[in-house]
Amino acid sequence: MITAIVLINTERTRVNSVGAQLAGIDGVDEVYSVSGRYDLLAILRLPRIEELSVLITEKLSKVEGITHTESMIAFKKISAQDIAGMFDLGS
């Protein structure tokens, strides 16, 4: 499974409508409105990198109201349980 994070800027008045459109696209697992430099954060999860390419270049690019994106592919999930296990010396 390929996971990607896409940071998104939108037109000022379209944050909610862009978020709703993104949430309805297959492969977009989660969408968050966020504070800071970006307006939205989308988590994409797809079985193959080729599908990710199509999703970003063909589907996300057609959503009206998006002004800028920055995409990142996740290499490894590091959870709280993983971190706790690194320091567990056992009993």
matplotlib code that plots the C-alpha trace (Angstrom):
import matplotlib.pyplot as plt

x = [0.0, 1.3, 0.6, 1.0, 0.4, -0.7, -0.6, -3.1, -3.7, -7.1, -8.9, -9.8, -13.5, -13.3, -11.6, -14.7, -15.9, -12.5, -12.2, -15.6, -14.7, -11.4, -13.0, -15.3, -12.4, -11.4, -8.0, -8.3, -8.5, -8.7, -8.9, -8.2, -8.6, -5.4, -3.9, -0.6, 0.8, -1.6, -5.4, -6.0, -4.0, -5.1, -4.0, -3.9, -3.7, -3.5, -2.2, 0.2, 2.4, 1.0, -2.5, -1.1, 0.4, -3.0, -4.8, -2.5, -1.9, -5.4, -7.9, -6.6, -5.4, -9.0, -10.5, -11.5, -10.3, -6.9, -4.1, -1.0, -0.1, 2.9, 3.0, 5.0, 5.2, 5.5, 8.3, 7.5, 4.8, 6.3, 3.6, 3.7, 3.8, 6.9, 8.6, 7.7, 9.0, 12.4, 12.9, 11.4, 14.1, 11.8, 11.4]
y = [0.0, 3.4, 6.3, 9.9, 13.2, 16.2, 19.7, 21.9, 25.7, 26.8, 29.9, 31.7, 31.0, 27.4, 25.5, 23.5, 22.9, 21.7, 19.5, 17.9, 17.3, 15.7, 13.5, 12.0, 10.9, 7.2, 6.8, 9.9, 8.3, 11.4, 15.2, 17.7, 21.4, 22.6, 25.8, 27.3, 27.6, 25.2, 25.0, 21.3, 18.1, 15.0, 11.4, 9.2, 5.4, 3.3, -0.2, 0.9, 3.9, 4.1, 4.7, 7.5, 9.2, 9.2, 10.4, 13.4, 14.4, 13.7, 13.8, 16.3, 18.7, 19.0, 20.1, 23.7, 26.0, 24.4, 27.0, 25.0, 21.5, 19.8, 16.0, 13.6, 9.9, 8.1, 5.6, 4.1, 4.4, 5.0, 4.6, 5.2, 1.4, 1.1, 3.8, 2.3, -1.1, 0.4, 1.4, -1.7, -3.7, -6.4, -7.7]
z = [0.0, -1.0, 1.4, 0.3, 2.1, 0.0, 1.5, -0.3, -0.6, -1.9, -2.9, 0.4, 0.2, -1.1, 1.7, 2.7, -0.8, -2.0, 1.0, 0.4, -3.3, -2.3, 0.3, -2.5, -4.7, -4.6, -3.0, -0.8, 2.6, 4.9, 4.4, 7.2, 7.4, 9.1, 10.5, 9.3, 5.8, 4.1, 4.1, 3.7, 4.3, 2.3, 3.1, 0.0, 0.2, -3.0, -3.8, -6.5, -7.3, -10.8, -9.3, -7.1, -10.1, -11.9, -8.7, -8.3, -11.9, -13.3, -10.5, -7.9, -10.5, -11.8, -8.5, -8.9, -6.1, -5.5, -6.0, -4.9, -3.7, -2.2, -2.2, -0.1, -0.3, 3.1, 3.5, 6.8, 9.5, 13.0, 15.6, 19.4, 19.9, 17.6, 19.6, 23.0, 21.8, 20.9, 24.6, 26.2, 27.9, 29.0, 32.5]

ax = plt.figure().add_subplot(projection="3d")
ax.plot(x, y, z, "-o")
ax.set_aspect("equal")
plt.show()
